Every structure is written in structure tokens, then in C-alpha cells.
Amino acid sequence: MILNAAAEVFAQHGFRGSTTRRIADAASVNEVTIFRYFGSKDALLQEAISSSAGTAFAHHLPSEPVDPERELGEWCTTLVKHLHARRAMTRKVMAEMEERPEMTPCAVQAPARATHELCSYFRKLRSNGFTDEDFDEIGAATMLRGALFHDAMARDMMPDVFPKPASKAAARYAQLILRAIGVRTGQANASTPVGTKTEPPTSLDS
């Protein structure tokens, strides 16, 4: 409860405006409780920023891909929802990082984790035969992560430059990156590894 209140107050007021009194009021506790549990405002806000990344990965990519288009689309959609819901706090963090560099480790946890999970998934797609392209996993992960972040942060400011509807945009980014790394997409073949031979459909009239 205190961490959620601290994150909300920080998103509205930034570091300087996030007084312990204001956070305590938002959390319906007294200031003594904040110092008892966290020791200082700095420690509280750093933990609040770090903990806010938790729900970004409520939906994990599978260790063994089966349907890349569905799996990656759902993962991207979950991540965009998380980023969009926390865009005010993220903007505050980015605006204050030069003045308060100690916030950097907290701020980079989520993108670093997303990159690691994507790279692992992309390598599995190759090793499991979904693509035989020689591509840069980190480059592909960076491009996808950048598209998701940009959509979540800027769609409300310039909606006309993003795919519509917003609810399906993340899945479209996933589909595009899969095509770029050589994974076939479309319901008919999304779960079929590259090089797999399939029997032609038989006619019901034959």
C-alpha cells in the first residue's frame, strides 16, 4: 500500500514534490511508519519505482515456443498495458535521471529484463526450427521493445501516428518483428516450424 502510494505521488509530483507527509497521507499512514519500514524517502521511492515493474511480466514468454504469433502478441500486449498505465511515472523518472542518477538502476530493470526474455525466446525460435534466418537477437529485441515503449508513452499525445485500434497495435508489432526474423505468421502456419512439410488438404467431395 505504501509503495503504491509512493509511486502515484511520485508520478504526480516528481522527487522533490514527493514529501513523506504527502506519501503518508496518500497511504493513510503516519510518517513514522514510512521511516520505520524504509528509512528514508530516497529508499522508499527507489523501491516503489523498482516494484512497479513487477506486473510488466505477469505474462511470460514460454520456454518452448509453440505458436509464436499468439505467444509474442500476448506478451507485447501485456507489456504495453503496463507501460501505458505507468507512463506518468516513467516520464518523471526520465526527466529527473540526470539530476538523480541513483534512480537509473531502478529505471532500467524492466527494459533489461524484457530484452533478456525476448532474446531467449528468439534463440528458441531459431533452435526449434521456426526460422533459419541469421539475425541479431538484441537488435530485434531492441526494435520491438522500442516500438512498444514509444506506443505506450506517446500514443495519447499523437494518436494519428500509431496503428489503430490501440488494443491490437502491440500484436501487430509482434507480427512484424516475427516476419523480420523469418518466422511465418498467420493462423494457418504460425505454429509450423520452417522446413516442415505439410500434406495438401483433401477435398471433402473426393
Secondary structure, DSSP 8 states (H G I E B T S, - for coil): -HHHHHHHHHHHHHHHH--HHHHHHHHTS-HHHHHHHHSSHHHHHHHHHHHTTGGGGSS---SS-S-HHHHHHHHHHHHHHHHHHTHHHHHHHHHHTTT-GGGHHHHTHHHHHHHHHHHHHHHHHHHTTS------HHHHHHHHHHHHHHHHHHTTT-GGGS-SSHHHHHHHHHHHHHHHTT---STTTTTS-TT--------TT-
